[in-house]
Amino acid sequence: MLIGYARVSTHDQNLDLQRDALETVGCERVIVDRMSGAASARPGLVQLKDILRGGDTLVVWRLDRLGRSLKDLIAWVSYLDEHEIGLRSLHEAIDTTTPTGKLTFHIFGALAEFERTLIRDRTQAGLAAARARGRTGGRRPALNADKRALAVRLYNERQTPISRICTMMGISKPTLYSYVRAANGVTDGPPAK
């Protein structure tokens, strides 16, 4: 069964072009979303997962109607492939039910993986270069050493409520707890009571 999916970004936009194209190729149902492609939770996409069955083909007018990024598209194609559902894009003339369509998406997937690897390698190289220049990552402490020591002392004395210490010092509870852990030589977990 061919099931179509159409999406427009706003309520003012018209779905006729997409709906007509999907019905012309024989889609028995057309699921519609009226929201931005950037929205991660689209009701129509959730509905598609409930409707589509093995052997069906999801048809879209253009790939950007289904996913805003290559990562989104690859995730969808992986999901569809796992459930033995094809994907057909009318505008790009891609059909994953054919060997050529599958090859196209495998190439897209390889390119996306290559891009992720390049980004990771560049990030690691940048961090190493910064460390070589004596720079360390992370935020600077919100308080200077004297104020940190005072906050830790107040915490350890147990006379002042934690919320009051945080308000006086202008820090959050997690920041206070990290100062207490650091003062106690603990790197992880909650501060000792």
Order of alpha helices (4+ residues) and beta strands (2+ residues): beta-alpha-beta-alpha-beta-alpha-alpha-beta-beta-alpha-alpha-alpha-alpha
